[in-house]
Amino acid sequence: MFSSWSFANISFCQPPAFLMIGIPGLEAVHGWISILFSSMYTAALTGNCLIFLAVRRTPSLHQPMYYFLSMLALTDVGLTLSTMPTTLAVLWFDHRLIGFNACLAQMFFLHFFSVVESSVLLAMSFDRFVAISNPLRYASVLTDSVIIRIGLAIVARATVSLFPLPFLLKRLNYCPGKILLSHSFCFHADVMKRACADITVNIIYGLYVVLSTVGFDSLLIVLSYTLILHTVMSLASPRERIRALNTCVSHILAVLVFFIPVIGVSMIHRFGRHLPPIVHALVAYVYLVVPPVLNPIIYSVKSKPIREAMLWVLREKRKG
């Protein structure tokens, strides 16, 4: 298969395709593992689509908090669809090849939706801060037009930050023998290590993107909750304190579910070269697959209005 590839009779090239892997060391049971992944992808798509439809079709949920939740749900759908085709192709059919340009496209959308999710979680923390610190002005601060502008800013920020990445990778030369990726999808850090060239610019820009998006967002989320805690502690009644903090529990869990794996992936790619390949693969899957699965569960369990609206949508679907 590879002998038919033309490398222009030179040592360096842009490869026609990369070779993906599933879970290293567990190739013999990929068929069984595919059942687990298929179930998780189905749960992620179903749960997040239900949340989006519940918010859209329930007038009582047309509030800032639920608008941001529907943004999170759509982002999780995009993140799931970014990795699902190649992951299931590897696990189901052992189809491991991905074209160079297709790899760059997948990499862009994968990181795009990750940055968008980080930004949406930041916007949700701002929503909770306004709701708790200044409830009387909540509706006047977070109007529909403000929420639309926040959404557009989130998309623009992710696009501008990540647009250079594919072009920075296309300019590199790649060795013909270095086409094996570490995952069943394309990560920027993984693809750039396949190059036989100086990748200093890629490393610096990749680090800049991480720090200016996910890193910056995480700091602002911590700041938001510091201010929220200060406001809550100033409330006179313990019952009011508990009630105020209870409105933040779902968001705090969603933040932890997203940012802990992000930190794990970043640390492993930079400092975990000595770790077995299976560790790299599992941490990446946790980062990309688990949050879209858990977020609908978290919000449906903790939020009675969301739970009831999701059940109503299901009943309407059955009637239809």
HELIX and SHEET records of a PDB file:
HELIX    1   1 PHE A    2  SER A    4  5                                   3    
HELIX    2   2 GLU A   27  VAL A   29  5                                   3    
HELIX    3   3 HIS A   30  ARG A   57  1                                  28    
HELIX    4   4 PRO A   59  LEU A   61  5                                   3    
HELIX    5   5 PRO A   64  PHE A   93  1                                  30    
HELIX    6   6 PHE A  100  SER A  133  1                                  34    
HELIX    7   7 PRO A  135  ARG A  137  5                                   3    
HELIX    8   8 TYR A  138  VAL A  141  1                                   4    
HELIX    9   9 ASP A  144  LEU A  162  1                                  19    
HELIX   10  10 PRO A  164  LYS A  170  1                                   7    
HELIX   11  11 HIS A  188  MET A  192  1                                   5    
HELIX   12  12 THR A  200  VAL A  210  1                                  11    
HELIX   13  13 LEU A  211  GLY A  215  3                                   5    
HELIX   14  14 PHE A  216  MET A  233  1                                  18    
HELIX   15  15 PRO A  238  ASN A  246  1                                   9    
HELIX   16  16 VAL A  249  PHE A  271  1                                  23    
HELIX   17  17 PRO A  277  LYS A  302  1                                  26    
HELIX   18  18 LYS A  304  LYS A  319  1                                  16    
SHEET    1   A 2 ALA A  17  LEU A  19  0                                        
SHEET    2   A 2 LEU A  97  GLY A  99 -1                                        
END                                                                             
